[in-house]
Amino acid sequence: MEDELKRTHAELERTRAELRRARSELATTKETLRALIAGEIDAAIDDSGTGPTLLQTAQEELRSREGQLRAVFEGALEAMLIADDQGYYLEANPAAEELFGVPREEILGKRPTDFGPDMDDDAFERSWRAFLEEGRTEGTFTVRRPNGELRTAEFRAKAHISPGRNLSVLRDRTDALSMEHRLVESNRLESLGRLAGGVAHDFNNMLSVIVSFGTFLQEEIPKDDEKQEFVKEILDGAQRASYLVQQLLAFGRRQLLSPRPVLVRTLLRDVVRMTASLTREDVSVVLGPRPESAAVEVDATQMEQVLVNLVLNARDAISEGGAVTVDAELLTVTEGSPLAAVLALGPHAVLRIADDGDGMDEVTASRIFEPFFSTKEGGGKGTGLGLATAYGIVKQSGGHIDVESAPGHGSTFRIYLPLTEKPVSQSLDAQSVRMVRPETRAQGEVVLLVEDEDAVRRPTAHTLRQLGYEVLEAATPGEALLIAEQVDTIHLLLSDMVMPRMSGARLAERLLEGRPELKVLFISGYASDDLDELPEHAFLAKPFKPKVLAQTLRDLLDD
Amino acid sequence: MLLRLYVSGQAPNSVAARQTLQTALREGVSGDVSVELIDVFEDPRQAASDGVLVTPTLLRIEPEPRLAIVGNLGDGQRLRRWLDLTPMDSTV
């Protein structure tokens, strides 16, 4: 009886257990049905061995999501790259091809270190491990394209977007950074220019006082009085100061310019002619391609001075032989281009003076247009105002000047000038008839100007050009002889008397041997006793007024 | 508590179920919970031996009895109630 009862109890227990399992299975089945109806199922598992099967809707949805992601990836403006956990690229979108400058196939299988010049493998390993641990990172990445061009990109990266896959998104910021840089640079020079211009203006007024009263003194004191020497020193000093002030005024864009349309072609040709003979034997000045008919509206004399200055600087930057190339091309400044920060929109001529010399580091290049910044050693060699003047004149002409340089890779100066539609006047000297009577102007003559002191030669050349003369400048008698060897027609030699190595008189003698018709005018701060050797030549005392020079030249040439 | 979630790769309901479960666990449940994640494409046998027919399916392995939620776990409300249940005499 008791056994019977036990059996019945056990059976009851089994039944209850089965009931529980059945209820549980029923619940699971109900739950599965509910999920099926609600569309919450992805796959059905077949225990016959064929494995799980994705349901149709899940498959479609997966495909469509993949398609959407693919479209975002391919169409993104930003470079997107997916790398594995070792940093090797598995995927790259078209924007990445553009940033890296190579097709996708050449990106895949490589690592960031293959494209970044300033990253070594160890540093990369460390930062990559840190990135995988952190899960995300961001920063700046420099890309070197196969053509050597460097691009600066900002990036953000997210690790483990799926197992073994890490996403980086890069945005090319090179143009924006360069635009910001140019703006900052331009603003800095702008304020320096205002300061320099303001100081120079006041300074000039004080110099006028010194010069006026100095001249009065010179007239009052008897000619043979030894005090004349003191006054002369004062006036000479004032003249040198006045030249500095002129340059500062130019940098501060307060120079009096008389712009007229000139052909870029002609401008560059003249500059190369002027400088060809002034450069060293081991440095050649090469005139490269130039646009045929592009014209810019500038003060040709001033712009020539700027360009000559740049060519001579380029020459000085070459320590062991090389070439200075002068050429030009056209460029249109459009909205959003980095140059739009500093130039008006529209067509421009880009005048280039490139040397294959020693180049500059970034710090030097960034300060090169500052007044009194000079890389030339020794006090006498440069005033540190040449490029500041160039900057001022170019800016005042509505243009822009910049420099690209790297140590060991030479420097390229670029002058951007807006093109003009105005017709180019055939007459070369229609421009600067300032204060000069028409009859004292040049009639197509060529003057060889020899003067060792830049501070005297430049203003004199300037005056001569304003008068319409074609001027060949030489800083030493040696240069003058070289120029004379290469130029057929020289009407007049305008030379300093006292120069190192060869006197003006000796130079004139040498030149007259080959060109008996050459007219000679000496300029000197010294007494006229030196002229005894060649008494037939005219003489002009320094400093002289432009008007006096103009008249003396005409008298000689018309004789 | 030991849970086992069956999913099929990156299929949408499976991804949703994973995320809902993760969120619920992060927001806290009473007691220790460990979860085994099983992708049926990688391990179909395990699914068969657990009697799982479709994905996603969430199984409660311990404590007994086994319970299951099938589907993408919705907004998580039901899941949270389920996780907080007293286990013995409940159905889902």
Interface residues (C-beta under 8 A of the other chain):
Chain A: R20 R23 S24 A27 T28 E31 T32 R34 A35 L36 A38 G39 E40 I41 D42 A43 A44 I45 D47 G51 P52 L54 A58 E61 L62 R65 S162
Chain B: V7 S8 Q10 A11 P12 N13 S14 V40 F41 P44 A47 A48 V52 L53 V54 T55 P56 P65 R66 L67 A68 I69 V70 G71 N72 G74 T91 V92
